[in-house]
Amino acid sequence: MKNGCWLGHNLDFVSNRLFISEERIGRLEMSIKSLLFQIIGDKLNLVHVRALAGVVGQILSLQSVLGKIVSRMSRYMYKCILTQASWNALVKVSTEAVAG
């Protein structure tokens, strides 16, 4: 076996490398676009904390391929999530999180 796919990662055993599948990249892009559409559509930059947490989770799950930069680039989004006490609440997305 020279190549494999596991949890949205493409494994190349010949070159000993790990890649992100195109399908997974596409899903993440759609999630980010949807979230940005919600943020831009709301004058107060409010979105459901579940939606923001879903995107952050998808981004953080890429850390095995992209490295620690993933945590640094998503830290402002994570801070927005931590401000809420309920998963059903709305959260204000900061300008730093959008630029993130």
C-alpha positions as CSV (number, residue, x, y, z in Angstrom):
1,M,0.0,0.0,0.0
2,K,1.6,3.3,-1.2
3,N,-1.3,5.7,-0.4
4,G,-4.2,5.8,1.9
5,C,-7.0,8.1,3.1
6,W,-7.9,8.4,6.8
7,L,-10.2,11.0,8.4
8,G,-9.9,13.4,5.5
9,H,-6.1,13.1,5.3
10,N,-4.3,11.6,2.3
11,L,-1.4,9.5,3.4
12,D,1.6,9.0,1.1
13,F,3.7,6.2,2.6
14,V,6.4,6.5,-0.1
15,S,7.3,10.1,0.6
16,N,6.2,9.8,4.2
17,R,3.9,12.8,3.9
18,L,0.4,13.7,5.1
19,F,-1.9,15.8,2.9
20,I,-5.4,17.3,3.3
21,S,-8.0,15.9,0.9
22,E,-9.6,18.1,-1.7
23,E,-13.0,17.2,-0.3
24,R,-12.1,18.3,3.2
25,I,-10.7,21.6,1.8
26,G,-13.9,22.2,-0.1
27,R,-16.1,21.6,2.9
28,L,-14.0,24.0,5.0
29,E,-14.1,26.7,2.3
30,M,-17.9,26.4,2.1
31,S,-18.2,26.6,5.9
32,I,-16.0,29.7,6.0
33,K,-17.9,31.4,3.2
34,S,-21.2,30.6,4.9
35,L,-20.0,32.0,8.2
36,L,-18.6,35.1,6.6
37,F,-21.9,35.6,4.8
38,Q,-23.7,35.5,8.1
39,I,-21.3,37.9,9.8
40,I,-21.5,40.4,6.9
41,G,-25.3,40.1,6.8
42,D,-25.7,41.1,10.4
43,K,-24.9,44.7,11.4
44,L,-23.7,43.6,14.9
45,N,-21.5,40.7,13.6
46,L,-23.6,38.2,15.5
47,V,-23.6,34.5,14.6
48,H,-24.6,31.3,16.5
49,V,-21.8,30.1,18.7
50,R,-22.3,26.6,17.3
51,A,-21.6,27.8,13.7
52,L,-18.4,29.6,14.8
53,A,-17.3,26.6,16.9
54,G,-17.9,24.2,13.9
55,V,-15.6,26.3,11.7
56,V,-12.9,26.6,14.4
57,G,-13.1,22.8,14.9
58,Q,-12.6,22.1,11.2
59,I,-9.6,24.5,11.1
60,L,-8.0,23.1,14.3
61,S,-8.4,19.5,13.0
62,L,-5.9,20.5,10.2
63,Q,-3.1,21.0,12.7
64,S,-1.5,17.6,12.0
65,V,-0.8,18.8,8.5
66,L,-0.4,22.6,8.8
67,G,1.3,22.8,12.3
68,K,0.9,25.2,15.2
69,I,0.1,28.1,12.9
70,V,-3.5,26.8,12.9
71,S,-3.8,27.5,16.6
72,R,-2.3,31.0,16.3
73,M,-4.4,32.0,13.3
74,S,-7.7,30.9,15.0
75,R,-7.1,32.2,18.5
76,Y,-9.4,35.2,18.1
77,M,-12.2,33.0,16.9
78,Y,-11.7,30.8,19.9
79,K,-11.8,33.8,22.2
80,C,-15.2,34.7,20.8
81,I,-16.5,31.2,21.5
82,L,-15.3,31.4,25.1
83,T,-17.4,34.5,25.8
84,Q,-20.7,32.5,25.6
85,A,-22.2,30.4,28.4
86,S,-24.6,28.5,26.0
87,W,-24.1,26.7,22.7
88,N,-27.5,28.2,21.6
89,A,-26.3,31.8,22.2
90,L,-25.3,34.4,19.6
91,V,-21.8,35.5,19.7
92,K,-20.2,38.8,18.5
93,V,-17.4,38.0,16.1
94,S,-14.5,40.5,16.6
95,T,-12.8,42.2,13.7
96,E,-9.6,40.3,14.7
97,A,-11.4,37.0,14.4
98,V,-12.7,37.9,10.9
99,A,-9.2,38.9,9.8
100,G,-7.7,35.9,11.6
